[in-house]
Amino acid sequence: MTKIDKVLYTGKTRTTGGRDGASRSDDGELDIKLSPPGSARPGTNPEQLFAAGWSACFIGAIGIAAGKLKVKLPAETAVNAEVDLGTTDGDYFLQARLKVSLPGIEADVAKALVDEAHRTCPYSKATRGNIHVELTVAG
């Protein structure tokens, strides 16, 4: 396990009530209601929050990879993230799919960018070997 030498940022939240509760960041910028997936009640859920965080971080990692390869990323660069909550033998698990859209980037270059981003993104590192992840590249 790698220990961080220099902390760049610490996200701080307080959550109450679990999946039927609320979560708020210490600076007040995040203040959300939580609801169980598929409940149709107001609020988001941890799987949506995880998908949003991972996809945002992944785009940042693609940007770093593009800088190394001297590739200009299109303004329309996007990551559609899907995080599944499911069970196997009565235990809960997550799995994820990241579909990366890099319009105008040649397929081999796009694949290289996505592979490098998946290698370096902190969320990808945290999940590597722990959950099933599928990566796809759209044009």
Sequence and secondary structure as in RCSB ss.txt:
>XXXX:A:sequence
MTKIDKVLYTGKTRTTGGRDGASRSDDGELDIKLSPPGSARPGTNPEQLFAAGWSACFIGAIGIAAGKLKVKLPA
ETAVNAEVDLGTTDGDYFLQARLKVSLPGIEADVAKALVDEAHRTCPYSKATRGNIHVELTVAG
>XXXX:A:secstr
    SS      EEEESGGGSEEEETTSS EEEB  TT  SSSB HHHHHHHHHHHHHHHHHHHHHHHHT    T
T EEEEEEEEEEETTEEEEEEEEEEE TTS HHHHHHHHHHHHHH HHHHHHTTTSEEEEEEE 
